[in-house]
């Protein structure tokens, strides 16, 4: 009987010792957390670096073609390449909003006055067109690029929110320039104004 009691006591002691050994000390736990945090930060930094590179490469491809096309037609400023470039380089969400605005404003063409400049060259006409990508910032899921557009002797800056779509490619989601101007906000305002006009016409 005594042997059984001693064996039981030893078993309990060994179990307690094993549990004690499995629990890391406070310094050990802090060190492990620091390593985990460093690994996560390194991964996030690498992902951010990749995103900046991908977005920069994409914008170079876009604006190389935009500038080349506009400069080839420098003597004919009546031409517009909006539809072609919009379809290829702007996000699906932007294009959906644009199509909705065109539909809503079909009977109210004056409501399109907010689009009295070409967002690719940031003007109604253009000089020799060139560009500089001055910044690409990543903050969580938000990616913003800043591009200086040089048209002749004039330089204007546009901020471009970028989104990655299902095909894995990056697309421009808005044009923000000239202070507080935003294509998306203008389109939203236009839709609202057109609907107000339609409702007023019904009540007359």
C-alpha positions in Angstrom: 0.0 0.0 0.0 2.8 2.3 0.9 4.5 1.6 -2.4 1.3 2.6 -4.3 1.1 5.9 -2.4 4.7 6.7 -3.1 4.2 5.9 -6.8 1.1 8.1 -7.0 2.9 10.9 -5.3 5.9 10.6 -7.7 3.5 10.5 -10.7 1.8 13.7 -9.6 5.1 15.4 -9.0 6.4 14.5 -12.4 3.2 15.7 -14.1 3.5 19.0 -12.2 7.1 19.3 -13.2 6.3 18.6 -16.8 3.5 21.3 -16.8 5.9 23.7 -15.3 8.5 23.1 -17.9 5.9 23.6 -20.7 5.1 27.1 -19.5 7.6 29.6 -20.9 8.9 32.3 -18.6 8.0 35.9 -19.1 11.3 36.8 -20.8 11.0 33.8 -23.1 7.4 34.7 -24.0 8.5 38.3 -24.7 11.3 37.1 -26.9 9.0 34.8 -28.9 6.5 37.6 -29.4 9.2 39.9 -30.6 10.3 37.4 -33.1 6.7 36.9 -34.3 6.2 40.6 -34.6 9.4 41.0 -36.6 8.5 38.3 -39.0 5.0 39.9 -39.6 6.5 43.3 -40.0 9.1 42.0 -42.5 6.4 40.2 -44.5 4.2 43.4 -44.5 7.2 45.5 -45.6 8.0 43.0 -48.4 4.4 43.1 -49.5 4.3 46.9 -49.5 7.6 47.0 -51.5 6.1 44.6 -54.1 2.9 46.7 -54.3 4.8 49.9 -54.8 6.9 48.3 -57.6 3.8 46.7 -59.3 1.8 50.0 -59.2 4.8 52.0 -60.4 5.4 49.6 -63.3 1.7 49.7 -64.2 1.6 53.5 -64.2 4.7 53.7 -66.3 3.1 51.4 -68.9 -0.1 53.4 -68.8 1.4 56.9 -69.0 4.1 55.9 -71.5 1.3 54.9 -73.9 -0.9 57.9 -73.0 1.9 60.4 -73.6 3.1 58.7 -76.8 -0.5 58.7 -78.2 -1.2 62.3 -77.3 2.2 63.5 -78.6 1.7 61.7 -81.9 -1.6 63.7 -82.3 -0.2 67.0 -81.0 -1.4 69.0 -84.0 -5.0 67.7 -83.7 -6.4 68.7 -80.2 -9.9 67.9 -81.3 -9.2 64.2 -80.9 -10.2 62.5 -77.6 -8.8 59.2 -76.4 -10.9 59.1 -73.2 -13.1 56.1 -74.1 -10.2 54.0 -75.3 -7.9 54.6 -72.3 -10.8 54.6 -69.8 -11.8 51.1 -70.9 -8.3 49.7 -70.7 -6.9 51.5 -67.6 -9.8 52.4 -65.3 -11.4 50.2 -62.7 -14.7 48.4 -63.3 -16.2 50.4 -60.5 -15.2 53.6 -62.1 -16.5 52.5 -65.5 -19.8 51.5 -63.9 -20.3 54.9 -62.3 -19.3 56.6 -65.5 -21.9 54.6 -67.5 -24.5 55.4 -64.9 -23.7 59.1 -65.2 -23.9 59.1 -69.0 -27.3 57.3 -68.8 -28.7 59.7 -66.2 -27.4 62.8 -68.0 -28.5 61.9 -71.5 -31.4 64.4 -71.4 -29.4 67.0 -69.4 -26.1 67.5 -71.3 -25.3 70.7 -69.4 -24.9 68.6 -66.3 -21.7 67.2 -67.9 -19.9 70.5 -67.6 -17.8 69.1 -64.8 -16.0 67.1 -67.4 -14.8 70.0 -69.4 -11.2 68.8 -69.3 -9.5 65.6 -70.2 -8.4 63.8 -67.1 -5.5 62.1 -68.9 -3.7 65.4 -69.8 -5.5 67.5 -67.1 -6.6 70.1 -69.7 -8.8 70.8 -72.6 -5.8 70.7 -74.9 -2.2 69.9 -74.4 1.4 70.7 -75.2 4.2 68.2 -75.4 3.0 65.7 -72.8 5.2 64.1 -70.2 4.9 62.8 -66.7 6.7 61.9 -63.4 5.5 59.4 -60.8 6.4 61.3 -57.7 5.0 59.0 -55.0 3.3 55.7 -54.4 1.9 55.2 -50.9 0.5 52.1 -49.3 -1.6 52.3 -46.2 -3.3 49.0 -45.4 -5.7 48.3 -48.4 -5.4 51.9 -49.7 -2.9 52.6 -52.5 -2.4 56.1 -53.7 -0.1 57.3 -56.5 0.9 60.8 -57.2 1.7 61.8 -60.8 2.9 65.1 -62.2 1.6 65.8 -65.7 3.7 68.1 -67.8 1.8 69.7 -70.7 4.1 72.1 -72.5 5.3 74.5 -69.8 2.4 73.7 -67.5 2.6 71.1 -64.7 -0.4 69.7 -62.8 -0.6 67.0 -60.2 -3.1 64.2 -60.0 -3.6 61.7 -57.2 -4.7 58.3 -58.3 -6.3 55.7 -56.0 -5.3 52.3 -57.4 -7.1 49.0 -57.1 -6.2 45.4 -58.0 -8.9 43.6 -59.8 -9.6 39.9 -60.3 -7.2 39.6 -63.3 -4.4 40.6 -60.9 -3.7 43.9 -62.6 -3.8 47.4 -61.1 -6.3 50.0 -62.3 -6.9 53.7 -61.7 -10.0 54.2 -59.5 -10.3 58.0 -59.5 -8.6 61.2 -60.6 -8.1 63.7 -57.9 -6.7 67.1 -58.9 -7.1 70.9 -58.9 -7.6 71.1 -55.1 -10.7 69.2 -54.1 -11.8 67.9 -57.5 -12.6 64.2 -57.9 -14.0 62.5 -60.9 -16.0 60.1 -58.7 -17.4 63.0 -56.7 -18.3 64.9 -59.9 -20.0 61.8 -61.4 -22.0 61.3 -58.1 -23.0 64.9 -58.0 -24.0 64.8 -61.7 -26.3 61.7 -61.1 -27.9 63.4 -58.2 -28.5 66.7 -60.1 -30.0 64.8 -63.1 -32.3 62.9 -60.8 -33.4 66.1 -59.2 -34.1 67.6 -62.6 -36.2 64.5 -63.6 -38.2 64.7 -60.4 -38.8 68.4 -60.8 -40.0 67.8 -64.4 -42.5 65.2 -63.2 -44.0 67.5 -60.5 -44.5 70.4 -63.0 
